[in-house]
Amino acid sequence: MALVHARPGEVIDVRPLGAKLAQATSTALFKSDTLEVMRLVLPRGKKLLNHRVPGAITIHCLEGVVELEAQQRSTTLQAGEMMYLQGGEPHALLAQQDASVLVTVALPS
């Protein structure tokens, strides 16, 4: 089954999931030639191992708390906080609480 992405002009709800967070799964919201946006759902203790993406990236904590390892340091992101990283920057995430995170990646052309 093909993954369904939002179409241009379609409203995408990225509000906190609240009580639905425990049952939610990560989803790719949309992808174009130059941009990809995903909502990652991370249960407490879940770790995304160190990796990198070729384009610039933003990591926006929508709810919960995540620990972001990047630039040789660890930073805690709480709901409403965001970090920008340059393309190719190694990074990892660890959910300190159940969390959802909006990730935006600028894809190189």
C-alpha positions as CSV (number, residue, x, y, z in Angstrom):
1,M,0.0,0.0,0.0
2,A,1.4,3.4,-1.0
3,L,2.0,6.0,1.8
4,V,-0.6,8.8,1.5
5,H,0.9,12.3,1.9
6,A,-0.9,15.6,2.2
7,R,-1.6,17.4,-1.1
8,P,-0.6,21.1,-1.7
9,G,-3.2,23.3,0.0
10,E,-4.4,20.6,2.4
11,V,-4.6,21.5,6.1
12,I,-2.4,19.2,8.3
13,D,-3.2,19.0,12.0
14,V,0.1,19.0,14.1
15,R,-1.5,19.9,17.4
16,P,-0.3,17.8,20.4
17,L,-2.0,14.3,20.4
18,G,-2.6,14.4,24.1
19,A,-4.4,11.3,25.3
20,K,-4.1,9.7,21.8
21,L,-0.2,9.9,22.0
22,A,0.2,6.3,23.4
23,Q,-1.7,4.8,20.4
24,A,-0.2,7.0,17.7
25,T,2.5,6.1,15.2
26,S,5.0,8.1,13.3
27,T,3.8,9.4,10.0
28,A,5.3,11.2,6.9
29,L,3.1,14.2,6.4
30,F,4.3,15.2,3.0
31,K,7.3,15.1,0.7
32,S,8.2,17.2,-2.3
33,D,11.3,17.4,-4.4
34,T,12.8,19.9,-1.9
35,L,11.1,19.3,1.5
36,E,10.0,16.5,3.7
37,V,7.9,16.8,6.9
38,M,7.4,13.9,9.4
39,R,5.7,13.6,12.8
40,L,7.7,11.2,14.9
41,V,5.9,9.6,17.9
42,L,8.4,8.4,20.5
43,P,7.4,6.5,23.6
44,R,9.5,7.1,26.7
45,G,12.9,5.5,26.4
46,K,12.8,5.2,22.6
47,K,16.1,6.2,20.9
48,L,16.7,7.1,17.3
49,L,20.4,6.2,16.9
50,N,23.0,8.7,15.6
51,H,22.3,9.4,11.9
52,R,22.5,12.3,9.5
53,V,20.5,13.7,6.6
54,P,21.9,15.6,3.7
55,G,19.7,18.7,4.0
56,A,19.1,21.2,6.7
57,I,16.7,20.0,9.4
58,T,14.5,21.4,12.1
59,I,13.4,19.3,15.1
60,H,10.3,20.8,16.9
61,C,9.1,19.1,20.1
62,L,5.3,19.2,19.9
63,E,4.7,17.5,23.3
64,G,6.7,15.6,25.9
65,V,10.4,15.9,26.3
66,V,13.2,14.6,24.1
67,E,17.0,14.7,24.5
68,L,18.8,15.7,21.3
69,E,22.4,14.8,20.8
70,A,24.1,17.0,18.3
71,Q,27.2,19.2,17.9
72,Q,29.0,17.2,20.6
73,R,26.4,18.1,23.3
74,S,23.1,17.0,24.6
75,T,20.1,19.4,24.6
76,T,16.7,18.9,26.2
77,L,13.8,20.0,24.0
78,Q,10.4,20.5,25.7
79,A,7.0,21.1,24.1
80,G,7.2,24.2,22.0
81,E,11.0,24.2,21.6
82,M,12.8,23.7,18.3
83,M,16.3,23.2,17.1
84,Y,17.9,23.8,13.6
85,L,20.8,21.7,12.4
86,Q,22.8,22.1,9.2
87,G,22.7,19.3,6.6
88,G,25.0,16.4,7.3
89,E,25.1,17.1,11.1
90,P,25.0,13.8,13.0
91,H,22.2,13.7,15.6
92,A,20.3,11.3,17.8
93,L,17.1,11.5,19.8
94,L,16.0,10.0,23.1
95,A,12.5,10.4,24.4
96,Q,12.6,11.3,28.1
97,Q,8.8,11.3,28.2
98,D,6.3,10.1,25.6
99,A,6.7,12.7,22.9
100,S,5.8,13.7,19.4
101,V,8.2,15.7,17.3
102,L,7.8,17.5,14.0
103,V,10.8,17.0,11.8
104,T,11.3,19.1,8.7
105,V,14.1,18.2,6.2
106,A,15.2,20.5,3.3
107,L,16.1,18.0,0.6
108,P,19.1,19.0,-1.6
109,S,18.1,19.4,-5.3
